[in-house]
């Protein structure tokens, strides 16, 4: 290439470079300056995530059960934080340096540019210290967050549940990116079951800062801010007055109570004792409190209303009765002789007395064991298991909190697996006929079962929440739950209902709780306990001719069902249906004792 061509090439190449640079400058300055102005400001804009208020929780009558109150939380922006200030921050918050270093290590990716909550529910003196030392504590700030407030004078701790700071494993497993380190998440009870409704939507505030990190003012006069949206409110089926009363009746004991409406599946009250104070979980949970709750031998965190697996004793006898009727093994007027004891193989199974040849209603009335020892052998294990499943046992009920057990409903497969095909005999089945043996149920399952007996065969999914309320519009959305008819002839339930009526109103095992105001139908149970005194059970519904409440009371190590569990159930029924206010009114309503 000659010299003139080289010069021309150089000139053309240089001109092209100049044109490209000039074009870029025109684009930056004239064509789209707003976008690039924002990009230039990005490093001087502080993003503050505002936490929404969790939805409130009300009882069926509008009584506020769970509220919110403001609380201060300390945050750190890792990218701006000087690690030389770790000792200062730890002294201010009363935490160990290693703890803070571990928390800072968890802040990764783009979260390094955002405030991460280090400690919540701090004293105002901490906030004052931060304000006075802003120039030193670069990256350290605070937010005002809502935390739970419990305005009631009862607990309902296993119903409401608690929130805790989200764990690292839960953060990694979450779908989406809603939760950040330090966020609260519903962990048990309704707080967990309705987390997606209660949590609300986070907001964002954008604050301009100068080159020293001092706040100048809101970006674009706050027009870019996104307001936090409060979570949906929950309207429960719980009756606060009945809940409070039921907790009082079980105070000092260990056990569970579940009462529900047999017309729609709504839970009226649910109690588990011992329980715990939800205020422990409002704000900062102290490690020593968490250790105390988890090491307490009485297990206050364990929901005995929904998670126990105890034999129900004689309260389960109606399962065998319905199975025999539906399978044609007995007719409503069929009799079985009850001699006072029953020999099977080399073992003698006892009874409360000798009743002669009796029908199903009379066997239920007197809680005859021999009747049901013989009957369960006629039914057979497979049919007994089949009708147990039909009536809701061996499976979760579907209640709208996560803490629930399936219980244990023995089957041929279960016994073969546990003992081997040749390691068990029909002698195992005999005990199942009176609700003993390996059978394990919860008070919740028994309350649902009682509801089915009361309404002649309709399964209603038990639930604690009636509806959701939009906090902005006030719109109330009812929640739909499952229901179905069990495959048992409705006429057969009349035979069962007659027997349960006689338990209280005839010469039955719970005649001591008979009252002239309300006709109660029920069944006592005394479940053997190899580790101590028997467990006291009682199931009931009322009024007997038009049931509005079905209830199960289980008190651990309390002896006879008629002595402890039945009077508790009676008092709750009277409180719910008649609104009786104190013990003297309850005593005055008693009929024959």
C-alpha atoms as one frame of an Amber mdcrd trajectory, in Angstrom:
protein
   0.000   0.000   0.000   1.494   3.389  -1.045   1.821   6.354   1.288  -1.272
   8.274   0.058  -3.541   5.256   0.570  -2.178   4.783   4.057  -2.949   8.388
   4.948  -6.500   8.082   3.582  -7.090   4.924   5.624  -5.778   6.611   8.743
  -8.015   9.656   8.215 -11.116   7.496   7.611 -10.414   5.311  10.657  -9.838
   8.335  12.871 -13.020   9.985  11.639 -15.000   6.839  12.404 -13.666   6.774
  15.976 -14.577  10.429  16.454 -18.074   9.856  15.089 -18.663   6.890  17.434
 -17.516   8.834  20.472 -19.542  11.887  19.466 -22.631   9.764  18.932 -22.257
   8.214  22.357 -21.904  11.665  23.919 -25.046  12.863  22.146 -26.905   9.801
  23.439 -25.734  10.410  27.010 -26.426  14.139  27.035 -29.401  14.683  24.745
 -31.303  11.591  23.690 -31.846   9.647  26.966 -30.380  11.622  29.870 -32.949
  10.508  32.487 -31.884   6.878  32.422 -28.238   7.681  32.851 -28.906  10.307
  35.498 -30.572   7.565  37.544 -27.629   5.257  36.919 -25.269   7.945  38.122
 -27.343   8.438  41.260 -27.632   4.726  42.042 -24.595   4.587  44.261 -25.976
   7.513  46.306 -29.445   6.075  46.832 -30.160   4.037  49.934 -32.910   1.449
  49.690 -34.910   0.852  52.863 -37.169  -2.204  52.975 -40.251  -1.514  55.080
 -41.861  -4.494  56.791 -45.643  -4.807  56.479 -47.836  -5.299  59.516 -48.978
  -8.906  59.805 -52.698  -9.415  59.546 -54.734  -9.154  62.725 -56.622 -12.100
  64.219 -60.189 -11.895  65.577 -62.535 -14.413  67.164 -66.011 -15.191  65.788
 -67.543 -12.256  67.705 -65.006  -9.655  66.603 -62.821  -9.831  69.726 -59.243
  -8.885  68.820 -56.937 -11.776  69.713 -53.694 -10.734  67.998 -52.570  -7.165
  67.293 -49.304  -5.430  66.305 -47.137  -2.839  68.019 -44.097  -0.877  66.751
 -40.593  -2.050  67.570 -37.054  -0.917  66.649 -34.696  -3.200  64.738 -30.976
  -2.599  64.082 -29.785  -3.184  60.507 -26.406  -3.299  58.776 -25.550  -2.689
  55.116 -22.566  -5.014  54.729 -21.041  -3.109  51.790 -20.869   0.083  53.860
 -20.022  -1.440  57.238 -16.513  -1.075  58.677 -15.657  -4.351  60.395 -13.404
  -2.425  62.779 -16.645  -1.308  64.410 -17.712  -4.859  65.320 -16.715  -4.394
  69.003 -18.677  -1.136  69.195 -21.802  -2.682  67.684 -21.558  -5.792  69.860
 -21.235  -3.708  73.024 -24.200  -1.612  71.920 -26.391  -4.671  71.288 -25.037
  -6.943  74.013 -24.055  -9.714  71.604 -20.886 -11.708  71.010 -18.481 -10.648
  68.210 -18.438 -14.179  66.786 -22.220 -14.076  66.443 -22.079 -10.802  64.500
 -19.271 -12.070  62.260 -21.328 -15.186  61.481 -24.360 -13.053  60.637 -22.277
 -10.862  58.330 -20.888 -13.930  56.545 -24.445 -14.981  55.672 -25.032 -11.719
  53.777 -24.139 -12.516  50.186 -24.759 -11.318  46.648 -26.878  -8.227  46.133
 -27.987  -8.422  49.761 -24.635  -6.800  50.607 -26.078  -3.507  49.362 -29.322
  -3.786  51.352 -29.996  -3.371  55.077 -29.986  -6.718  56.906 -31.715  -6.988
  60.258 -29.204  -7.912  62.968 -31.313  -7.543  66.087 -34.966  -6.691  66.634
 -36.907  -5.156  69.499 -34.019  -3.092  70.853 -34.281  -0.387  73.523 -34.607
   3.254  72.538 -31.185   3.970  74.055 -29.682   1.853  71.252 -31.434   4.018
  68.680 -30.128   7.145  70.412 -26.580   5.773  70.307 -26.852   5.117  66.568
 -28.149   8.635  65.910 -25.343  10.186  67.953 -22.617   8.171  66.217 -23.753
   8.010  62.590 -20.455   9.253  61.190 -18.602   6.473  62.990 -21.159   3.681
  62.473 -21.204   3.683  58.705 -23.730   1.157  57.366 -25.489   0.782  60.741
 -29.099   1.960  60.910 -32.483   1.065  62.368 -36.031   0.490  61.192 -39.407
   0.548  62.860 -41.003  -2.888  62.476 -44.353  -4.193  63.709 -44.246  -7.096
  66.180 -47.047  -9.146  67.690 -49.135  -7.931  70.620 -51.565 -10.220  72.482
 -54.306  -8.164  74.177 -56.310 -11.093  75.605 -56.185 -12.527  79.119 -55.971
 -16.110  77.873 -53.359 -17.845  75.755 -54.639 -19.949  72.831 -50.945 -20.453
  72.128 -51.322 -23.699  70.176 -54.059 -22.161  68.021 -52.341 -18.892  67.168
 -48.782 -20.194  67.068 -45.692 -18.041  66.879 -43.305 -16.377  64.435 -39.520
 -16.727  64.456 -36.657 -15.350  62.407 -36.319 -17.398  59.245 -33.506 -19.942
  59.305 -30.763 -20.162  56.711 -32.073 -23.514  55.443 -35.578 -22.073  54.992
 -34.124 -19.093  53.139 -32.351 -21.408  50.726 -35.489 -23.500  50.144 -37.945
 -20.631  49.628 -39.619 -20.176  46.267 -38.997 -16.624  45.099 -37.066 -14.050
  47.111 -39.634 -12.573  49.505 -37.770 -13.465  52.684 -34.432 -11.963  53.635
 -32.063 -12.716  56.487 -33.614 -11.562  59.759 -37.232 -11.687  58.521 -39.949
 -13.219  60.654 -41.954 -16.183  59.370 -44.939 -18.022  60.833 -43.584 -21.187
  62.420 -46.506 -22.909  64.170 -50.293 -22.695  64.442 -52.274 -20.229  62.363
 -49.215 -18.008  61.995 -47.719 -20.817  59.915 -50.872 -22.224  58.289 -51.875
 -18.802  56.927 -48.392 -17.305  56.498 -48.923 -16.328  52.850 -52.024 -14.320
  53.805 -50.796 -12.864  57.087 -47.354 -11.666  55.993 -48.463  -8.862  53.652
 -46.263  -7.222  50.984 -43.015  -5.407  51.711 -42.525  -1.753  50.866 -39.474
   0.159  49.626 -38.244   3.662  50.387 -35.457   5.282  48.343 -33.330   7.884
  50.153 -30.693  10.137  48.567 -27.343  10.300  50.360 -24.379  12.621  49.955
 -20.819  11.363  49.520 -20.458  11.041  53.296 -23.505   8.803  53.605 -25.715
  11.473  55.111 -29.370  11.423  54.130 -30.340  14.277  51.803 -34.005  13.414
  51.272 -36.344  11.052  49.446 -35.560  10.225  45.856 -37.881  12.015  43.437
 -39.871  13.411  46.393 -40.859   9.889  47.373 -42.737   9.211  44.134 -40.706
   6.076  43.539 -41.457   4.645  46.984 -43.603   1.524  47.265 -45.828   1.346
  50.335 -45.920  -1.818  52.407 -49.281  -3.587  52.358 -50.572  -5.152  55.566
 -51.464  -8.821  55.547 -55.008 -10.162  55.474 -56.848 -10.341  58.798 -58.116
 -13.718  59.992 -61.625 -14.089  61.388 -61.692 -17.260  63.444 -64.451 -19.640
  64.443 -63.096 -19.620  68.010 -65.333 -18.228  70.740 -62.956 -16.230  72.972
 -65.146 -16.593  76.071 -65.409 -20.368  75.704 -61.678 -20.648  74.933 -60.797
 -18.716  78.079 -63.145 -20.852  80.182 -61.853 -24.136  78.746 -58.267 -23.112
  79.467 -59.249 -22.339  83.054 -60.909 -25.757  83.488 -57.784 -27.570  82.279
 -55.341 -25.387  84.208 -52.881 -27.403  86.295 -53.627 -30.571  84.318 -52.134
 -32.186  81.242 -54.375 -32.889  78.263 -56.376 -31.517  75.373 -59.857 -30.226
  74.587 -61.466 -29.740  71.179 -65.016 -28.502  70.682 -66.514 -27.991  67.234
 -69.802 -27.201  65.541 -71.169 -30.446  63.999 -73.151 -28.463  61.432 -70.175
 -26.812  59.708 -66.836 -28.034  61.136 -65.929 -24.771  62.892 -63.693 -25.177
  65.945 -65.276 -23.453  68.959 -62.338 -23.938  71.307 -59.098 -25.894  71.286
 -56.917 -26.218  74.368 -53.633 -27.964  75.020 -52.096 -27.927  78.488 -49.430
 -27.214  79.548 -49.066 -24.291  77.172 -46.759 -21.268  76.908 -46.797 -17.481
  76.759 -46.829 -16.175  73.184 -45.231 -12.958  74.416 -41.949 -14.887  74.559
 -41.974 -14.820  70.752 -43.018 -11.191  70.309 -39.863  -9.355  69.350 -36.520
 -10.844  70.335 -36.686 -14.460  71.547 -34.171 -14.917  74.324 -32.017 -18.067
  73.879 -32.545 -19.052  77.511 -36.326 -18.938  77.043 -36.128 -21.123  73.921
 -33.922 -23.606  75.782 -36.315 -23.629  78.723 -39.340 -24.343  76.507 -37.573
 -27.164  74.669 -36.157 -28.870  77.746 -39.260 -28.613  79.936 -40.306 -32.206
  80.744 -43.972 -31.143  80.458 -43.436 -30.238  76.780 -45.458 -26.994  76.641
 -44.739 -26.550  72.913 -46.386 -29.907  72.106 -50.005 -29.609  70.964 -51.817
 -32.341  72.871 -55.116 -31.479  71.203 -53.878 -32.480  67.744 -50.675 -34.502
  68.093 -51.176 -37.109  70.832 -51.558 -40.793  69.969 -53.247 -42.288  73.028
 -55.715 -45.202  73.114 -59.218 -43.693  73.417 -60.636 -46.487  75.557 -64.403
 -47.018  75.497 -65.106 -43.819  73.542 -64.099 -45.858  70.476 -66.697 -48.591
  70.936 -69.170 -46.969  68.548 -66.796 -47.694  65.632 -67.308 -51.432  66.132
 -71.042 -50.929  66.589 -71.408 -49.058  63.274 -69.182 -51.571  61.463 -71.342
 -54.469  62.675 -74.557 -52.751  61.572 -73.290 -51.702  58.144 -71.788 -55.144
  57.455 -74.982 -56.915  58.559 -73.272 -58.696  61.446 -75.823 -57.256  63.898
 -79.220 -55.645  63.567 -80.266 -52.681  65.749 -82.194 -55.032  68.058 -79.628
 -57.888  68.083 -78.225 -58.975  71.434 -74.943 -60.374  72.709 -74.690 -62.070
  76.131 -72.367 -60.305  78.586 -71.456 -62.609  81.453 -69.043 -60.293  83.255
 -65.826 -61.659  81.731 -64.584 -63.121  78.449 -62.070 -65.914  78.014 -60.029
 -65.988  74.836 -57.308 -68.611  74.698 -55.562 -68.675  78.036 -56.464 -65.074
  78.941 -59.555 -63.740  80.717 -60.719 -60.229  79.760 -62.712 -58.522  82.485
 -65.749 -56.223  82.539 -67.468 -53.753  84.886 -70.349 -56.136  85.514 -72.589
 -58.880  84.097 -75.408 -57.386  82.011 -77.003 -60.434  80.407 -78.062 -60.356
  76.755 -78.019 -56.713  75.687 -78.430 -54.607  72.531 -76.001 -52.023  71.125
 -77.626 -49.028  72.910 -77.502 -50.780  76.267 -73.909 -51.901  75.665 -72.962
 -48.267  75.010 -74.974 -47.057  78.004 -73.179 -49.355  80.449 -69.906 -49.449
  78.465 -69.956 -53.246  78.454 -66.536 -54.614  77.560 -67.585 -58.218  76.947
 -70.116 -57.076  74.332 -67.387 -55.380  72.310 -64.732 -58.072  72.912 -67.047
 -60.540  71.217 -68.242 -58.098  68.594 -64.806 -57.083  67.309 -63.910 -60.739
  66.731 -67.055 -61.165  64.614 -66.180 -58.038  62.640 -62.553 -58.995  62.063
 -59.478 -56.784  62.009 -59.780 -55.754  58.356 -63.376 -54.545  58.681 -62.596
 -52.880  61.994 -59.740 -50.997  60.318 -61.921 -50.127  57.319 -64.585 -48.414
  59.419 -61.983 -46.703  61.561 -60.690 -45.058  58.379 -64.221 -44.203  57.254
 -64.764 -42.367  60.540 -61.518 -40.405  60.205 -58.906 -42.409  62.102 -55.443
 -43.286  60.817 -55.432 -40.100  58.729 -55.083 -36.370  59.311 -58.339 -34.462
  59.603 -57.077 -31.575  57.457 -57.344 -28.885  60.150 -55.820 -25.582  59.024
 -52.733 -25.656  61.258 -49.686 -27.794  60.446 -49.353 -29.574  63.819 -51.393
 -32.748  63.409 -50.793 -36.476  63.705 -52.331 -39.266  61.672 -52.534 -41.320
  64.818 -52.192 -45.091  64.605 -54.919 -47.386  63.291 -53.613 -50.978  63.446
 -54.171 -53.259  60.467 -53.146 -56.746  59.366 -50.259 -55.186  57.445 -49.170
 -53.257  60.541 -49.138 -56.340  62.776 -47.352 -58.445  60.150 -44.682 -55.783
  59.806 -44.241 -55.259  63.548 -44.533 -58.824  64.841 -44.180 -60.988  61.746
 -47.040 -62.980  60.157 -46.815 -65.628  62.886 -45.994 -63.307  65.769 -49.488
 -62.129  66.645 -52.935 -63.643  67.166 -56.563 -62.545  67.330 -55.941 -61.870
  71.005 -54.471 -58.554  69.843 -57.781 -57.739  68.187 -59.812 -58.323  71.356
 -58.265 -55.281  73.066 -58.943 -53.124  70.011 -62.674 -53.730  70.521 -62.618
 -51.504  73.617 -60.215 -48.904  72.227 -57.030 -50.313  73.774 -53.935 -51.948
  72.297 -51.836 -50.159  69.695 -54.695 -47.851  68.640 -53.664 -44.190  68.957
 -55.851 -41.118  68.412 -55.865 -37.386  69.147 -58.615 -35.306  70.789 -59.084
 -33.542  67.444 -59.784 -36.836  65.670 -62.190 -37.786  68.444 -64.024 -34.450
  68.174 -64.455 -34.969  64.408 -65.669 -38.533  65.055 -68.145 -37.222  67.647
 -69.364 -34.660  65.120 -69.994 -37.451  62.592 -71.958 -39.411  65.204 -73.965
 -36.304  66.101 -74.896 -35.307  62.546 -75.638 -38.870  61.360 -72.737 -39.393
  59.011 -71.430 -36.114  57.575 -67.678 -35.541  57.733 -66.840 -31.842  58.041
 -63.247 -30.706  57.739 -62.400 -29.057  61.064 -61.133 -25.495  60.776 -60.165
 -22.521  62.901 -60.547 -19.747  60.313 -63.934 -18.650  59.024 -62.845 -15.974
  56.573 -60.166 -13.554  55.391 -60.553  -9.788  55.594 -58.790  -7.430  53.194
 -57.374  -4.635  55.402 -57.610  -2.062  52.594 -61.084  -2.717  51.231 -62.682
  -4.446  54.207 -63.873  -7.183  51.841 -64.494 -10.470  53.657 -63.843 -13.737
  51.820 -65.235 -16.934  53.386 -62.993 -20.003  53.188 -64.414 -23.222  51.831
 -63.647 -26.541  53.495 -64.331 -30.155  52.563 -67.363 -32.187  53.534 -68.658
 -35.598  52.528 -71.104 -38.264  53.599 -69.538 -41.373  55.111 -70.671 -44.656
  53.484 -72.768 -45.815  56.435 -76.568 -46.018  56.455 -77.876 -42.959  58.305
 -80.486 -45.081  60.097 -77.731 -46.906  61.942 -76.559 -43.682  63.567 -79.898
 -43.536  65.421 -78.939 -46.703  67.276 -75.609 -45.143  68.302 -77.260 -41.864
  69.290 -79.744 -43.726  71.490 -76.902 -45.393  73.354 -74.998 -42.113  73.821
 -78.198 -40.465  75.078 -78.585 -43.203  77.715 -74.968 -42.774  78.870 -75.950
 -39.400  80.352 -79.730 -39.541  80.627 -80.294 -43.211  81.471 -78.414 -45.354
  83.948 -75.126 -44.871  82.106 -71.554 -44.132  83.095 -71.928 -40.326  82.815
 -75.310 -39.860  84.486 -73.622 -37.601  87.078 -73.367 -34.765  84.520 -77.058
 -34.852  83.614 -78.566 -31.354  83.609 -82.139 -30.154  83.261 -81.143 -27.247
  81.020 -79.435 -29.079  78.147 -79.809 -32.700  77.044 -76.303 -34.081  76.518
 -75.399 -37.324  74.738 -71.928 -38.716  75.338 -69.540 -41.570  76.034 -66.933
 -42.025  78.736 -63.543 -43.627  78.263 -60.837 -44.729  80.673 -57.718 -45.645
  78.735 -55.098 -47.858  80.323 -51.663 -46.280  80.592 -48.647 -48.572  81.143
 -46.608 -45.598  82.400 -48.936 -44.391  85.144 -52.538 -43.642  86.031 -55.211
 -44.118  83.336 -56.138 -41.336  80.926 -59.601 -39.800  81.289 -61.664 -39.381
  78.079 -65.133 -38.063  77.364 -66.864 -37.257  74.084 -70.281 -35.614  73.847
 -72.649 -33.529  71.744 -75.555 -31.269  72.668 -78.416 -30.610  72.500 -78.995
 -34.304  71.844 -81.940 -33.707  69.493 -80.346 -30.803  67.572 -76.559 -30.817
  68.070 -74.772 -27.454  68.068 -71.544 -28.550  69.750 -69.459 -31.738  69.656
 -66.618 -32.035  72.143 -63.760 -34.252  73.219 -61.915 -33.873  76.526 -58.792
 -35.884  77.284 -56.953 -35.481  80.585 -53.739 -37.430  81.032 -53.275 -39.595
  84.135 -56.610 -38.460  85.605 -58.383 -41.796  86.019 -62.025 -42.467  85.122
 -63.540 -40.553  82.231 -66.734 -39.932  84.197 -64.829 -38.392  87.111 -62.654
 -35.743  85.411 -63.180 -35.404  81.644 -67.003 -35.577  81.655 -67.598 -32.688
  84.112 -65.170 -30.490  82.134 -67.047 -31.224  78.914 -70.395 -30.515  80.584
 -69.254 -27.115  81.833 -67.968 -26.102  78.398 -71.220 -27.181  76.758 -73.223
 -25.100  79.227 -70.954 -22.099  78.784 -71.260 -22.247  74.989 -74.989 -22.935
  74.721 -76.282 -20.996  77.726 -73.531 -18.457  78.359 -73.206 -19.350  82.029
 -70.632 -17.017  83.525 -69.238 -18.555  86.692 -68.877 -21.735  88.669 -71.917
 -21.100  90.895 -74.172 -20.798  87.847 -72.779 -24.046  86.489 -73.372 -25.825
  89.811 -76.922 -24.465  90.019 -77.696 -25.941  86.615 -76.772 -29.494  87.677
 -79.534 -32.012  87.888 -78.958 -35.463  89.401 -75.387 -35.926  90.687
